[in-house]
C-alpha cells in the first residue's frame, strides 16, 4: 500500500478552514454551477468566481466597509462588463458588447445616469450629456 494514493477527491462542496476552524474558502458545484468563494472573518463572501448556468464567468469583490463600493467583472449574453456599485445608487460600468460597441457609463448617488461615453460598432461616438455649463 505504500506509495499508493488517490489522485482525485470527489464531493459536491468543499470548505477549507483556518486554524480556528472558520470556513475561509468554499468550492462548490451544488446546484450544477461551479463556484469558488473567499470568505471574510465574518464568514461572508469577500470574493467569488463562478459560472452561470450557460457557462459564462463572473468575478465579484465585496468591500470590507459595509457602505463601500463593490466590483464585478462578468461575461453575459450581451458582452463583457466591469461594474462598480455603491449602496444607494452610485455606479460606474465599462462594457464591450457582442456587436463591438463599447463605452463607460456613470450614475450618481441617486441612481440617475449622469454621463455616458459610447463608441458604436461603426465608430460613431456619443457623449451624453455633452457639455454642461456648470461643470
Secondary structure, 3 states (H helix, E strand, C coil): CCCCCCCCCCCCEEEEECCCCCEEEEEECHHHCCEEEEECCCCCEEEEEEECCCCCEEEEECCCCCCCCEEEEEEECCEEEEEEECCCCCEEEEEEECCCCEEEEEECCCCCEEEEEEECCCCCEEEECCCCCCC
